[in-house]
């Protein structure tokens, strides 16, 4: 597999006011929905087919613990048998063979390991991990599923980044539930530079 073909996407669901969880970590508002008459619908088979295109997930310990709580409550494990890499220095339960823990340097892990093993890499939170991916220039895309709700306070999608990061709007989907899914390409990312340098064959 060519490393040049790999793509790292940061994806999280957020409220319209930019929060990914309440201050105490609760995400009960994720069930919020509305009805948008002109919105797209997505069948369960379509969701499964899309998720099958993701080669691995990367997350922080808090996001992993949230996923564990969902699994233990009967909601199921959200990531199937897809490899999940948890960035943590803490001792956490490993409930599935597909889960691995990593405590080393992030750039080395992404560029020397993940990009060599996987093509489609999704960073799914939390805010500190997503921010670190951006600060280190490790991400190619930012994808946000915006729920039709304002929660007023909570954990923001990103913390301080230290500098502006220019984006290019690549994709927008409005769903019948009122959710808006947007994908931005990060200008200056490795993937964007490859696209800019590609020869014009038209």
ChimeraX attribute file (.defattr): number of C-alpha atoms within 10 A of each C-alpha:
attribute: neighborCount
match mode: 1-to-1
recipient: residues
	/A:1	10
	/A:2	10
	/A:3	15
	/A:4	12
	/A:5	13
	/A:6	20
	/A:7	18
	/A:8	26
	/A:9	26
	/A:10	27
	/A:11	21
	/A:12	20
	/A:13	22
	/A:14	25
	/A:15	25
	/A:16	17
	/A:17	17
	/A:18	20
	/A:19	23
	/A:20	28
	/A:21	23
	/A:22	16
	/A:23	12
	/A:24	8
	/A:25	13
	/A:26	13
	/A:27	16
	/A:28	9
	/A:29	17
	/A:30	16
	/A:31	9
	/A:32	13
	/A:33	15
	/A:34	13
	/A:35	12
	/A:36	13
	/A:37	10
	/A:38	10
	/A:39	15
	/A:40	14
	/A:41	11
	/A:42	10
	/A:43	8
	/A:44	9
	/A:45	9
	/A:46	11
	/A:47	10
	/A:48	10
	/A:49	11
	/A:50	10
	/A:51	13
	/A:52	13
	/A:53	11
	/A:54	17
	/A:55	16
	/A:56	22
	/A:57	22
	/A:58	28
	/A:59	23
	/A:60	21
	/A:61	20
	/A:62	16
	/A:63	19
	/A:64	23
	/A:65	13
	/A:66	14
	/A:67	17
	/A:68	18
	/A:69	14
	/A:70	14
	/A:71	14
	/A:72	11
	/A:73	9
	/A:74	8
	/A:75	11
	/A:76	13
	/A:77	15
	/A:78	11
	/A:79	16
	/A:80	12
	/A:81	12
	/A:82	16
	/A:83	19
	/A:84	22
	/A:85	20
	/A:86	20
	/A:87	21
	/A:88	16
	/A:89	11
	/A:90	10
	/A:91	8
	/A:92	12
	/A:93	10
	/A:94	11
	/A:95	10
	/A:96	12
	/A:97	10
	/A:98	14
	/A:99	18
	/A:100	13
	/A:101	19
	/A:102	15
	/A:103	11
	/A:104	11
	/A:105	9
	/A:106	16
	/A:107	15
	/A:108	10
	/A:109	13
	/A:110	19
	/A:111	14
	/A:112	12
	/A:113	12
	/A:114	21
	/A:115	20
	/A:116	15
	/A:117	17
	/A:118	20
	/A:119	20
	/A:120	17
	/A:121	24
	/A:122	23
	/A:123	23
	/A:124	20
	/A:125	24
	/A:126	24
	/A:127	23
	/A:128	17
	/A:129	22
	/A:130	25
	/A:131	20
	/A:132	18
	/A:133	21
	/A:134	22
	/A:135	15
	/A:136	11
	/A:137	15
	/A:138	20
	/A:139	25
	/A:140	24
	/A:141	25
	/A:142	23
	/A:143	21
	/A:144	21
	/A:145	19
	/A:146	22
	/A:147	23
	/A:148	20
	/A:149	18
	/A:150	13
	/A:151	15
	/A:152	11
	/A:153	14
	/A:154	18
	/A:155	19
	/A:156	19
	/A:157	22
	/A:158	18
	/A:159	13
	/A:160	12
	/A:161	13
	/A:162	9
	/A:163	8
	/A:164	7
	/A:165	12
	/A:166	11
	/A:167	16
	/A:168	13
	/A:169	12
	/A:170	13
	/A:171	11
	/A:172	14
	/A:173	12
	/A:174	17
	/A:175	19
	/A:176	16
	/A:177	17
	/A:178	20
	/A:179	25
	/A:180	19
	/A:181	16
	/A:182	17
	/A:183	20
	/A:184	19
	/A:185	20
	/A:186	23
	/A:187	15
	/A:188	15
	/A:189	19
	/A:190	17
	/A:191	20
	/A:192	16
	/A:193	13
	/A:194	13
	/A:195	10
	/A:196	10
	/A:197	9
	/A:198	9
	/A:199	8
	/A:200	6
	/A:201	4
	/A:202	3
